[in-house]
């Protein structure tokens, strides 16, 4: 029961950060697991924070069947 609370806390924190973002870029990556042969696609958001530091956040990883 603790994991869903941690997850929701992280989601809310990310939403609070992203509400201030005016410009961003998204990159994707696709790979296949060598052991199980499962394919995945990930999406990463990149933006500059208030101090002009580059921030990268993984916003999703999805399995392809």
WOFENZI-V508768 format. One line per field, one symbol per residue. burial: b if it has 24 or more other ideal C-beta (glycine too) atoms within 12 Angstrom, else e. A space follows every 10 residues. Layout:
burial: ???
This chain:
burial: eeeeeeeeee eeeeeeeeee eeeeeeeeee eeeeeeeeee eeeeeebeee eeeeeebebe eeeee
